[in-house]
């Protein structure tokens, strides 16, 4: 299973490090990443592979929500199939 992860918020040090470290710790592979800073706004999109994850999808999301609260950013994670279905034209 793959997931789409988005992060949006005010730019600050450590956002990429905290998110990627969290995923590494639960054996989730980041397959693609794109990040941009527009003024003070930080945005990042990731595609992550959960095939070998050591935790359930919901628990990984809980861990990411803890980082979101700590860093004061918004993190959303969706199953890639659901994401693709929602964005079909």
Secondary structure, DSSP 8 states (H G I E B T S, - for coil): -EEEEEEEEE--TTHHHHHHHHHHHTT-EEEEEEEEEETTEEEEEEEEE-TT-SS-HHHHHHHHHHHHHHHTEEEEEEEHHHHHHHT--
